[in-house]
Amino acid sequence: MTSKVAIVTGAASGIGLATARRLLRGGWRIVGVDLAEDRVVKAVEPGDTGDDFVAVGADIGDPNAVEALYARSAEAFGRLDAVVNSAGISLVTDTRITDVTLEDFDRTVRVNLRGTFLMCRAAIEPLRAAGGGAIVNLGSVASVRGAGGTSYTATKHGIAGLSRAVAAHYAGDRIRCTTVAPGPTTTPMLASSKTKSSSASGGFPWAIAGEADPDEVAALIEFLVSDSGRYLTGGVYPIDGGITQH
């Protein structure tokens, strides 16, 4: 068991929710973040977690909201050991570049890339104060492939680059930063994406068919933020049934 503290964004559903639950079971204290605090409360059921869980509503694309989020985390638990940036969007209207509106592009960048940037930037000082720690950013198979919505793919490539930059700049502070790149995973985002595309692992004959369970992805994240992952930084770790092999 551990008494370490992690901030998990996107904690109201999907991979973020699975990660918050898994870390709580492992003895972590968690600050669960999503746009609306009540959504996190309903999803994670903090009544079963005692004093080890705090729900926070925050727009991670807003620097003032991110600053307030970190202040709330420090007030609640006094330290920080890991940040899992799982929050992200994939708009149904985000398709080929000639069909993507500037508004949709800007909205996707604001949440996926700007939000991850702000969360990483704010994490450095509290992680340094704790003697080091881990940041895990959620990428996608779209971090290494060209398939997917134009805006989404651009931001997921950007997240991989952002993670590498943080890893390189703060290794001396014992701060690790990695990217987890899931393939099709049974989440609300995937369900929405299926309305615009039939492409999933079944569309790749060399890959394992079907979808990952969010908890499978959360298990990889748990390893990366744990002491067992202390020598892993800067990498992009696919968990995609083999889609990125080709």
N, C-alpha and C positions, 0 to 999 in steps of 0.2 A: 504494500500500500504506500501511497505517497500523499504528501500534503501540498503538492505543487499547485500553482494557479495558472489557468489558461483562459484566454479570451477566445471565443468561437463565434464568428459571424455567420449569418445565414442559419441560425440555430432553430428556426421555427419549422424547418422542413428538410427533407432530402439528406444530403451528406453532412451538412452542418448539424442537423438534429441528431443523426446517428453518431457523430463524433462527440457531441456534448454528452449524450447518454453513455457512450462507451468510456469516456474519460471519467465521468462521475462514478461509474462502477469500479473503475480502477483507483479510486480514492482521490482524484483531482478535485480541486475547487474550481468552479466554472462561472465565468461571466458569459451568459448566452445573449447574443445580440441579433436583432432583426429590426425591420422598419418599425414594427409596432410591438411594444412590450407585451401586450396581452396575448399576441400570437405565440410568443415564446413561452409564456406561462402555461398556456393551454397545451402546447406541444410537449414540453419537457416535464410537466407535472411536478413543479418544484416542491410541492407538499411532501413528496416522497424522498426529497434530497436534503431535508433539514437546512442547516445554515451553509451548506456547501455550494449553493447555487444562487446566482443573482441574475435576473432578467433585465435587459436594458433595451429600450427602443431608440434606434439611432439611424440616421441617414449617413452611411459611411462616405458618401461623396461630398459631405459638408465638413470642412476642417473644424469648425466650431463644435459640431456634434461629436466628432472623433475625439477632440480634446476633452469634452465633457464625459464621454464614455470611459476614457482612460482614468480620469479623475474619480469617477464612480467605482471603477475597479480597484484603484488604490485605496479608496475609502473603505471598501468592503473587505479586502483581503491583505492589503499592505505590501504585496509583492507581485511579481509577474515572472512566470517561467516559460510561457509559450503563447503564441498567437496562431490561430488557425483561421485563415481568410477564405471562407467558403461561400460568402455571399456573391451572387452573380445573376445576370439575366441573359436570356436568349430570346429575342423578340421574334414573333411569327413573321413579321414583315421584314426581317433582316435576311435578305437573300443575296442575289447577284448585285455587284456594285452599281450597275446601271439602274437597279430598281430600289436601292436603299436611299431613303431620305436622309438629309443632313441631320434632322431631328432625331431619327432613330440611331444614327451613328453616334451622335453626341451623347445620347442617353446611355447607350451601351458602354461607351468609353468612360462616362462619369461613374457608373456603378462598378464595372469590372476592373478597369485599369486605374483610374483616379482613386477609387475607393481603396483598392489594394495598396496603392502607393501611400495614401494617407495613413492607413492602418500600420504599414511597415515603418514609416517614418516615426510615428508616435511610439512604436514599440521599442525603439533602440535604447533610450535612456533607462526605462524600467528594467529591461533585460540586462543591460550593462550593470545596473545597480544590484541585480541578483547574482552577478558573477557569470552571466551568460544565459543562454536559453535557445529556444527554437522558434522559428517562424515557418509555417507551412502554408503555401499559397496554392489554391485550387486552380490548376490549369485544365487541360482537356486533351483528348487526342488531337484537337484543333490547335494545340500548342506546337505540334510537330508536323501536321498535315494541312492541306489546303481545303479540305472538304468542310462544309458548314457555312453558316451565314458570314458574310464579309466582315461585318463589324465585330461579331463574336470571335471569329478566327483571328482578326487583327489584335484584339485585346488579349486573347489567350497566348498568342506569341509574345506579346508585350509582357505578360505576367512572368513567363519563363525568363525573359531578359532581365526584368526587375529583380527576380529572385537571385539570379547569378550576380548581379551588381551588388546587392546587399551582402551576399555570401562572401564576395571578394573583399568588400570594404570593411567588414566587421568580424572577420575570422579572428583577428587579434584580440577581440573582446569576447571570444568564445560564444559568439552569436551565430547560429546556423540558420540557413534559409534554403528551403527546398521547394520544388514544385511537384505536386501530385497530378498526374494526367489521366483521369478516368476515361474509359470508353462509355458506351451506353450503360446507364445506371438507372434503376427504377426510381425515378424522382418525378415531381411535378414538372420540372423543366423539360425532361425528356418527353413526357406525355404531350406537352405543348409543342415541342419541336416536331413530333411525329405528324402534326397536322400540316406541316409544310414539306416534309420529306419522309420517304420510306427507308432512308439509309440508316441501317443499324448494323450490329455485328453480323446479322444474317446476310448482309450485302457483301461481306468479305469472306469468300469461301475458305480462306486459309485460317480464319479466326474461329475461336470457340463461339458457337451460336448462343443467342440469348443475351440477357442483361445482367450486370452485376447488381448485387444487393448493396444498398448504401452502407450497411455495416461492414461489408468486405473492404470498402474504400476506407472507412473509419479505422479499421484494424491497421491498415498501412500508415495512416496518419498518426495513430497512437504510437506505433513503433518509431516513427521519425521524431516525435517530440520527446520520446523517452530517453533515458540514459543509454539504452542499447543502441540508439541512433546517433551517438555523440560524434562519430567520425564521418557522418554523412552531411554534406553541405554543397549547395550549388547545383545539384543534379535535378534532372527531370525524370520522375519515376512513373512510367506508364502502368496502369492497371486496367487493361483493355481487352483481355482475351486474345491478344495477339494481333490486333488491328494495325498497330504501328510497326509490325515486322517488315512490311513491304511498302 
